Amino acid sequence: RYAKHVEADLGVEVTMHVWYRAVQGSSESVSALRNNQDLRSDLREAEVVTFLVSPHHLIDQTQPFRDGACGGTDKQDCLREALRLQKADTDAIIAEILSMRSTDDTIIRTMTSHSPSVNVSKEEGYFEGLHPYWLAFNEYVVQAASEHNIPVARVYQAFNGPNGDEDFEDKGYAALDRFHPNQVGFDLMAELVRDLGYEPLAP
């Protein structure tokens, strides 16, 4: 979707190299960026780079937190550790990409991540404990990317509302699994990235 926007807006032909893997978490992305020579070769030649820091650490610890098995006196130790890992992976992903491409001559874009479980977590009573970690992770992605002049599409706010307390399913953006976006949701994500413009390659 975003590639089609680039083609239409800039009058160019885009050749895509897709390295996204649905089951790949942020730690696996760091490893691939460091060790997959084909991926590194594609990045070195890229004029446009889009990436997502997968929130899999937080997703993986949602069930333990829900079950009261997270650890600590407040039963949130596993969430604190998940957030620490998310931040570390965010820094590592950005560092690896910028070691091969520069925001001076490459369109580099990222986005925040929607929370797929707002309604469920509210219904089951663990939203208030989980929500601050989703908010902190997304705020960190914005902070870390912005420090390196990488524009960020605010998917979290678009899907979950300005306070992060709205469910994306209620907005019509959820697939049947109530976890991933549907076609409308993906279209919106592409539009949000498009709205960031095309500097430095075009005004």
Secondary structure by P-SEA (a helix, b strand, c coil): caaaaaaaaccbbbbbbccccccccaaaaaaaaaccaaaaaaaaaccbbbbbccaaaaaaaaaaaaacccccccccaaaaaaaaaaaaaaaaaaaaaaacccccccbbbbbbbbbccaaaaaaacccccaaaaaaaaaaaaaaaaaaaccccccccccccccccccccccccccccccccccaaaaaaaaaaaaacccccccc
